[in-house]
């Protein structure tokens, strides 16, 4: 058969593969096996082995021919195979997520192809994502590393070859799950379903179980997986991880996991980027549900319970979440926070953040939502006139917020006078940070 080599498709330790055209004008793949590699069968034996593996999910062999090696110029044997028009599984994994059905079909195709190879008394020997080609409708296993027949090996060596293939298969299937619209937690579930000595049938059953419609539609299971990722100890803080995880989180589990987060008091600021993205993905109805749960939790924790997670979450979710609370709950939170400002005290020589007024510190971020900001302004003015401890509390948590509070409430002059009291009392967190106020404020405060 006359072959015209056109383009090298790949090279490896044992062979080179070229795209070529045969004498009938067909595009084919030509595999030139390097004879210098000890233990590798000659091209004819290799081709016979591949021919035995004739299967829709395994690359098919056409013939064995002689051809001039484009590297050495010598005439060598080569295996002529079908040319698969597609891309490697490795390249596919760098593209968009696979749909549920396509991911399942690809995985099952690889399982069937490897199963057929084993049934013919062979092991693949080099199964990985580069050695799986994916076309529009199927996966094909390629580049079987035929060294010798399993029949010629001892029982122990045969078992070792097969185990290596099966381990490689499990890793490939896990990667398919992770790069698909299947819940990524199913990759862990897939692994948990398998013992270390799992057979090909075991792997097939486990893969079908995690890919099945029943598994995908099991809402309770999806919520458990998503919540476990949200609250896991090794959660990775930061926007990049948050975006990746939010992309993988099914829309249907967002409201349930946020409601559970609130009910359990599990919200932590290290999750803020992820939680904010989940809130942004929620439709109006879902936000109403989460806000109702948040309102219930606030009602039972503010001001004397474990209010921290709920109030921090309310701060994160912003004006939208505040507006979705009931009017009574908005007034209750506002009243509790503003009253607690009056308990504010800061000892700069103590390691404690505050000596009082911890809930009140959230007025610095929530005050724009309050119905009566003038009450907050009056409380802050009172603290600035009281003692070194209350003045430092204001300096720590409210200093840069006060000019805007004063503008909204019309209490600029009162704040100026109160600041003079704090400066005269040498409140360190006021004096040391006074320049953070607008220049005209500083000038008036320091004026005689």
Steps between C-alpha positions, in 0.01 A plus 500: 500500500635839403492748790569871490587642840349843558529607862642360823215462748704394798812332627585301803753270655393204288356634176421796276158551344450679170198611302529359150310434180482148356488405135119515500509862616384418851634681804659252738724499805842335464677375813874449465622287790857558609675162491774615739272475802564177683190292564284669237356255253577539132249688289329188369447349844383837628251531214367150557441586864317819407296315237377262770374807685253586223234702683310827445681653799850391396697636206480253209791359294499498119831332408875473557720666236857599427583869486799729504554637850497881459747531788761238408432456130500123549222272384300380800180318584197706598144438611230671293196588712180694474545877533280623781357846440463643846706618791672337791321477832777719639421778251128459566561554871633848423174605337145557624347264755360180354125450518372217719417269210821558306715451810324172569533381139871582490567320828301193403675490162840488666380229739369289211812552293734399783274207587528371144879539504518294818263241357745446213775406743675838492559793728516856373810587698491876450144619558467874564308800367731546198427144394127547475359667189150646510294549186156652471329178607749277678828448683774282355797356686823540304871422532478160663851430627521140387803341661397137509193292559363471851490126441881490502524670837489353847175535690656770721633707211175466308302624799741791544453610137123484526496686834706780347249531216209508742662761722565716194139454396373612841710816486376582150136451601546725803637773273203461265261549792693805623494658154129454449170641617470204734533614862876498562444335838400190304867453410568435869188286523620298200831431673327414829286239326809305390735276694870497416457172308184608313436313177403651166137410572524674838636813333227491238226469765644781713534732202142434393378558854652848532404598145147366503201734477386371839826614659488835324140560600546401863458850642578407858825340394600802293427733790714285732791508255473876444469578870799280580711698252377829644587411859803275452798576723739542208281746309724719282448870563501742207309612193653256251399189693162657578427554130604146409290346778198720426517392135476136612220557752160398354245781513249277677715455812595865559199605707499178709870520590481872587197437719681215674808720544284757679309249712823333615681828564786377280571812294863609515654802327753275324202382287384853416600499130328168434186587698471837324517327161234250604271784613554673166392182316175469695175611337271733694298216650814327626625823656168543678532148645854559622408842644211343694738245648745775585222702664399202713860448611547869579178502701628224726862614536497883508607643737576228758562184301765383253430791267844531337456271194157643417599865532818446300296331229248786502791742454635294208171467313443874502199719444313237301492255792416779746201607289371141491485477880163573656449861622489375860831318460670802344391714795608235751850466351539877465388561858727229645806617308451870578436432870812289521706791367439667836677206667805557282836504674853444370807447717795543266727320747283185490516220243121496480346665195248680720417513867135550406284590205597210271157491337506879478810492278279371215331840491808614305394282204122484551415859591402608145208258523373635832171684513626736775872573444470806724468269803831339406654846456384608847645185656838553331509864609430389857787249489739766367418715801527230767829328571832394355361145447180604322687755290750237386209270411365764263850561363549129429169422329329820385754776437488500119122439492410804709525773232236323291284426805525868589402606148192276498388600849604868494710461816839616375543776756416265788751245379772767468448604861498137615824430313662794679411332829665176387813679379519697825476170688788361288297204376776329303287344224348842432817707524718261298246464219351845487654563157268232359219754532442764229740793517231750594393279791857472626548875473185571703572235762849637560388865500502678835 
